[in-house]
Amino acid sequence: MTANADFAFRASARRTLDLEQQAVAALAAKLSDDFDRACQLILTCQGRVVVTGMGKSGHIARKIAATLASTGTPAFFVHPGEASHGDLGMITPKDVVLALSNSGETSEVTALLPLLKRMGTPLVSMTGRPGSTLARHAEAHLDAGVEREACPLDLAPTSSTTAALALGDALAVALLEARGFTAEEFALSHPGGSLGRRLLLKVEDLMHGGDRLPSVPLGSPLRDALLEITRQGLGFTCVVDGANRLVGVYTDGDLRRTLDQHGDLRPLRVDDVMTRGGKRVRPGMLAAEAVKIMEDNRITALAVVDDDDRPIGALHMHDLLSSGVI
């Protein structure tokens, strides 16, 4: 077969997208009491959701299992062919099985029905045919039927797999909302991703403390403050009173203003030119909150203080960048 250089590729793509969009849009009208029953079965499940499917439906089933697992519903995928050859032992009566098959007659999937019934494991089916074997033997059936595939031959699973994927997402999100699943809980199952870093890392995990904390006493010559900024390399220094409480900060930006306003820096003390008060954060604050304070105030570093306003650390924008928080 030779390629046609004049073929209307974009027109074909638009037709495919239109058909798949229509297939997804039609799902809302197909939602019934069975969707509620499926959600209740899963919410009251004492085990896990075992998702299964063959061929293209199996690929969609894997994705649905992954989405459920990452949004608060413990789930995993079992290949139906392997289930009949030993992997059925992974399924228990406390689980719920979610089985996908567009026809509802896939032999590898329907072969599991007698075994699931014998174990008493609840079955939720997702098919394109409400009258199919799989649909009739399920405690709840999710109708993912489509009028036609986007494939011009109406053969390759296209619209049907898109619809099943969207319906799986709808199920996962409904369960997520019913559980009151939070962003922090999501982050716990995604610790290696950027979201996990933003939601789990705290200021105390990234701050510089001990000998790396830049600090000078109130009344110090400005020269000492500049030396401290240079020595620590964080772009600022804390200024503390006799009780070691934070009374201000002196930054690179303050130095530029000092140079504009004073011809001779030698007689100046840090008290004369520091930013009184200064922005500060607590060690238990989320690093993402510290980012917002920096962005809102256009600063690159923050003092970290304890409950008595005594500096215990310093946080720099570079630390947030290198950790992946921003």
Secondary structure in CASP SS format (residue, H / E / C, confidence):
PFRMAT SS
TARGET T0000
AUTHOR 0000-0000-0000
METHOD secondary structure of the structure
MODEL  1
M C 1.00
T C 1.00
A C 1.00
N C 1.00
A C 1.00
D C 1.00
F C 1.00
A C 1.00
F H 1.00
R H 1.00
A H 1.00
S H 1.00
A H 1.00
R H 1.00
R H 1.00
T H 1.00
L H 1.00
D H 1.00
L H 1.00
E H 1.00
Q H 1.00
Q H 1.00
A H 1.00
V H 1.00
A H 1.00
A C 1.00
L H 1.00
A H 1.00
A H 1.00
K H 1.00
L C 1.00
S C 1.00
D H 1.00
D H 1.00
F H 1.00
D H 1.00
R H 1.00
A H 1.00
C H 1.00
Q H 1.00
L H 1.00
I H 1.00
L H 1.00
T C 1.00
C C 1.00
Q C 1.00
G C 1.00
R C 1.00
V E 1.00
V E 1.00
V E 1.00
T E 1.00
G E 1.00
M C 1.00
G C 1.00
K H 1.00
S H 1.00
G H 1.00
H H 1.00
I H 1.00
A H 1.00
R H 1.00
K H 1.00
I H 1.00
A H 1.00
A H 1.00
T H 1.00
L H 1.00
A H 1.00
S H 1.00
T C 1.00
G C 1.00
T C 1.00
P C 1.00
A E 1.00
F E 1.00
F E 1.00
V C 1.00
H C 1.00
P H 1.00
G H 1.00
E H 1.00
A H 1.00
S C 1.00
H C 1.00
G C 1.00
D H 1.00
L H 1.00
G H 1.00
M H 1.00
I C 1.00
T C 1.00
P C 1.00
K C 1.00
D C 1.00
V E 1.00
V E 1.00
L E 1.00
A E 1.00
L E 1.00
S E 1.00
N C 1.00
S C 1.00
G C 1.00
E C 1.00
T C 1.00
S H 1.00
E H 1.00
V H 1.00
T H 1.00
A C 1.00
L C 1.00
L H 1.00
P H 1.00
L H 1.00
L H 1.00
K H 1.00
R H 1.00
M H 1.00
G C 1.00
T C 1.00
P C 1.00
L E 1.00
V E 1.00
S E 1.00
M E 1.00
T E 1.00
G C 1.00
R C 1.00
P C 1.00
G C 1.00
S C 1.00
T H 1.00
L H 1.00
A H 1.00
R H 1.00
H C 1.00
A C 1.00
E C 1.00
A E 1.00
H E 1.00
L E 1.00
D E 1.00
A C 1.00
G C 1.00
V C 1.00
E C 1.00
R C 1.00
E C 1.00
A C 1.00
C C 1.00
P C 1.00
L C 1.00
D C 1.00
L C 1.00
A C 1.00
P C 1.00
T C 1.00
S H 1.00
S H 1.00
T H 1.00
T H 1.00
A H 1.00
A H 1.00
L H 1.00
A H 1.00
L H 1.00
G H 1.00
D H 1.00
A H 1.00
L H 1.00
A H 1.00
V H 1.00
A H 1.00
L H 1.00
L H 1.00
E H 1.00
A H 1.00
R H 1.00
G C 1.00
F C 1.00
T C 1.00
A H 1.00
E H 1.00
E H 1.00
F H 1.00
A H 1.00
L H 1.00
S C 1.00
H C 1.00
P C 1.00
G C 1.00
G C 1.00
S H 1.00
L H 1.00
G H 1.00
R H 1.00
R H 1.00
L H 1.00
L H 1.00
L C 1.00
K E 1.00
V H 1.00
E H 1.00
D H 1.00
L H 1.00
M C 1.00
H E 1.00
G C 1.00
G H 1.00
D H 1.00
R H 1.00
L C 1.00
P C 1.00
S E 1.00
V E 1.00
P E 1.00
L C 1.00
G C 1.00
S C 1.00
P E 1.00
L H 1.00
R H 1.00
D H 1.00
A H 1.00
L H 1.00
L H 1.00
E H 1.00
I H 1.00
T H 1.00
R H 1.00
Q H 1.00
G C 1.00
L C 1.00
G C 1.00
F E 1.00
T E 1.00
C E 1.00
V E 1.00
V E 1.00
D C 1.00
G C 1.00
A C 1.00
N C 1.00
R C 1.00
L E 1.00
V E 1.00
G E 1.00
V E 1.00
Y E 1.00
T E 1.00
D H 1.00
G H 1.00
D H 1.00
L H 1.00
R H 1.00
R H 1.00
T H 1.00
L H 1.00
D H 1.00
Q H 1.00
H C 1.00
G C 1.00
D C 1.00
L C 1.00
R C 1.00
P C 1.00
L C 1.00
R E 1.00
V H 1.00
D H 1.00
D H 1.00
V H 1.00
M C 1.00
T E 1.00
R E 1.00
G C 1.00
G C 1.00
K C 1.00
R E 1.00
V E 1.00
R C 1.00
P C 1.00
G C 1.00
M C 1.00
L E 1.00
A H 1.00
A H 1.00
E H 1.00
A H 1.00
V H 1.00
K H 1.00
I H 1.00
M H 1.00
E H 1.00
D H 1.00
N H 1.00
R C 1.00
I C 1.00
T C 1.00
A E 1.00
L E 1.00
A E 1.00
V E 1.00
V E 1.00
D C 1.00
D C 1.00
D C 1.00
D C 1.00
R C 1.00
P E 1.00
I E 1.00
G E 1.00
A E 1.00
L E 1.00
H E 1.00
M H 1.00
H H 1.00
D H 1.00
L H 1.00
L H 1.00
S H 1.00
S H 1.00
G C 1.00
V C 1.00
I C 1.00
END
